[in-house]
Amino acid sequence: MNALTRDTNAWRLIGSIDDIPSQGARCVENGETKIAVFRTADDRIFALEDKCPHKNGPLSQGIVHGGCVTCPLHNWVISLETGAATGADDGRTASFPVRLDGRDIYLNLQQGA
């Protein structure tokens, strides 16, 4: 049994990797929470709450580079893996586990951290 079938209620199919441009993002909503799903240049997928820990800027509109996204409002750099601000900045946004099954992206909505 793979991780996707262990708890089918936690994982939601949100689309294909092809739905997200390379070094771009796509948003999905879970109730009141907007989640940005990012694709890096090497096709890694990450999901963060779509708000910068600084002033709630829309991370989905930021620049994806390496394993980070730069907030479009005040240039805070956020780790896509952890949701933590990098460098001298301090703060964190919620991150959500993602899994690829072929080219399909699954998002775990119960594990925002």
Backbone torsions as a table, in degrees:
resi	resn	phi	psi	omega
1	MET	NA	128.7	-179.6
2	ASN	-89.9	173.2	-175.6
3	ALA	-62.2	-29.2	-178.4
4	LEU	-71.1	-29.4	-177.4
5	THR	-94.7	-11.5	179.6
6	ARG	-61.2	-45.7	-179.1
7	ASP	-137.0	82.4	-173.9
8	THR	-65.6	-21.0	178.8
9	ASN	-72.8	-25.3	-177.3
10	ALA	-81.0	-31.2	-173.5
11	TRP	-98.8	135.2	179.5
12	ARG	-127.0	128.3	174.2
13	LEU	-69.2	122.2	-177.6
14	ILE	-113.2	-2.9	178.9
15	GLY	140.2	-164.3	-177.6
16	SER	-108.2	154.7	174.8
17	ILE	-58.3	-27.9	180.0
18	ASP	-70.2	-14.4	177.7
19	ASP	-77.2	-13.4	-176.8
20	ILE	-114.1	124.9	178.6
21	PRO	-66.0	150.2	175.5
22	SER	-56.7	133.0	-176.8
23	GLN	59.6	38.0	179.5
24	GLY	-135.2	-169.0	-177.0
25	ALA	-145.9	161.2	173.8
26	ARG	-138.9	145.1	-179.4
27	CYS	-106.1	144.6	170.8
28	VAL	-129.3	155.3	179.7
29	GLU	-114.4	142.5	174.6
30	ASN	-130.9	92.5	-174.0
31	GLY	64.7	-124.4	-179.6
32	GLU	-84.2	-8.5	-174.8
33	THR	-94.9	127.7	173.6
34	LYS	-98.6	128.9	-176.9
35	ILE	-116.4	127.8	176.6
36	ALA	-94.2	127.3	178.1
37	VAL	-108.7	120.1	-172.5
38	PHE	-106.4	147.6	173.4
39	ARG	-123.0	124.6	179.0
40	THR	-84.6	172.5	179.7
41	ALA	-61.8	-27.8	178.7
42	ASP	-99.7	22.4	173.3
43	ASP	66.0	27.1	169.2
44	ARG	-82.5	147.7	-177.3
45	ILE	-118.4	135.0	178.9
46	PHE	-137.2	156.9	177.4
47	ALA	-136.1	129.8	178.3
48	LEU	-132.9	152.7	170.3
49	GLU	-59.6	138.4	-172.2
50	ASP	-81.2	54.8	174.0
51	LYS	-153.4	130.2	178.7
52	CYS	-67.7	141.7	178.8
53	PRO	-67.9	-12.1	-178.8
54	HIS	-77.9	-67.2	-177.6
55	LYS	-135.0	27.3	177.1
56	ASN	63.3	27.1	176.9
57	GLY	-61.0	151.7	-178.0
58	PRO	-76.0	98.5	-178.1
59	LEU	-59.6	-28.8	-179.9
60	SER	-62.3	-19.1	179.1
61	GLN	-98.9	6.0	-179.6
62	GLY	-84.6	-180.0	-179.6
63	ILE	-95.7	123.7	177.9
64	VAL	-89.8	127.0	-179.7
65	HIS	-148.9	129.7	-176.9
66	GLY	58.3	-128.3	177.7
67	GLY	-104.6	28.0	-175.7
68	CYS	-133.7	167.0	169.8
69	VAL	-130.6	139.0	177.6
70	THR	-101.0	124.3	-179.1
71	CYS	-62.4	135.9	-178.3
72	PRO	-72.9	-14.4	-177.3
73	LEU	-84.3	-52.4	-173.3
74	HIS	-133.1	17.8	174.2
75	ASN	63.8	23.8	171.8
76	TRP	-67.6	140.5	179.2
77	VAL	-103.7	123.6	-174.9
78	ILE	-115.9	132.1	176.5
79	SER	-68.4	127.4	177.5
80	LEU	-69.4	-29.3	-177.9
81	GLU	-73.6	-42.1	-173.2
82	THR	-111.0	-20.0	-174.8
83	GLY	81.9	2.4	-177.5
84	ALA	-86.1	143.3	172.9
85	ALA	-66.9	147.0	-179.1
86	THR	-108.0	171.8	178.6
87	GLY	67.6	-141.3	-176.8
88	ALA	-79.2	-13.3	-178.7
89	ASP	-76.3	151.8	-176.4
90	ASP	-131.6	127.3	178.6
91	GLY	155.8	170.6	-177.1
92	ARG	-153.1	143.4	171.6
93	THR	-111.6	155.4	-177.6
94	ALA	-64.4	138.9	175.4
95	SER	-113.5	153.6	-177.9
96	PHE	-128.7	136.2	177.8
97	PRO	-65.7	140.9	175.1
98	VAL	-128.8	153.4	176.9
99	ARG	-138.6	143.4	172.9
100	LEU	-103.0	134.2	172.7
101	ASP	-124.6	97.3	-168.1
102	GLY	68.8	-117.3	176.8
103	ARG	-108.4	1.7	178.9
104	ASP	-81.8	138.1	179.7
105	ILE	-104.4	128.4	174.8
106	TYR	-114.3	137.1	-178.9
107	LEU	-117.2	131.7	176.3
108	ASN	-91.5	111.0	-174.6
109	LEU	-87.9	-8.5	-177.3
110	GLN	-96.1	-0.5	-173.0
111	GLN	-121.9	31.3	174.7
112	GLY	-60.0	134.2	-176.6
113	ALA	-131.6	NA	NA
